Amino acid sequence: MLRNLAKRIYRNLPDPIFHQLNYARVFKKQANITRPELFSEKILIRNIWPKKIYTLLADKIKVRDYISAVLGEQYLIPVYATTTEMTYELYKSLPNSFVMKANHGCGFNSIVFDKNKITYETLYEQASTWMDSNWYLSNKERHYQGIKPGLIFEELLQVDGQVPNDLKFHCFNKDGQMRIFIQVDYQRYGLHRRDVFDEEWNRTEIRMGLKNNPEPMPRPEKLDEMLVLAKTIASQFSYVRIDFYSVGSKIYFGELTFTPGAGLCRIWPRTVQREWGSYFTD
């Protein structure tokens, strides 16, 4: 009972205090929110005082219209349905493999390789839990507060029978100079590993919360095209993370993220926090 009371009190703290406490818990120091210099501090500021456009573009359903207009609909993952409720009729209409996602937070996704091995009831319970969840109240990333919850069912992308690696382009834009670092997440649903590459596809010494993969991913066939696409989007922002998937000769857009990890991801070496923080202003 006392633990639940403490959680309620914690979640009802004013946003700046909530984030300062989380920051201190992770980094063992107070964040400078009056003159932020570190990458994590600038992301924390976005959690508290986001730009309005973040709400639109963090919505995994509405962002598709933006990407279609800016890049072209050929880069969108095919969608089977969008809805606010998982019905049995929808379940029956879905193909044997698909991805079920919610649009209003992080980690709301379920990979279905074989529909015959998962029941409608299981998916219904998962979808209902997501729809009843308020990502803002849980994590205080304010731009998620204005997203109306919804479900989206996408084609399951596969490479050799597995989910493709996530290619996350951290794009920094300051005074007309753009810098990009590419985070690769391997086996998100298995032995999760992570590398960070530069634009020339050299694996850097940067580590973000996880161990490096034993073997770095070969340079993607369409890396140059992905860089062009990333720069096209990033030209409108001082910092944004743009996710892509590379499947054979095709590129697919994943999502846009303006507050990765709510700013609480540990990065090594520690000098990277200040370096990345110097690459953008807000």
Secondary structure, DSSP 8 states (H G I E B T S, - for coil): -HHHHHHHHHHTS-HHHHHHHHHHHHHSS---SSS--SHHHHHHHHHHS--HHHHHHHSTTTHHHHHHHHT-GGGS--EEEEESS--HHHHHHS-SSEEEEESSSSS-EEEES-GGGS-HHHHHHHHHHHHT--HHHHH--GGGTT----EEEE----BTTB---EEEEEEEEETTEEEEEEEEEE-TTSS-EEEEE-TT--B-S-EESS---SS-----TTHHHHHHHHHHHHTT-SEEEEEEEEETTEEEEEEEESSGGGG---EESTHHHHHHHTT---
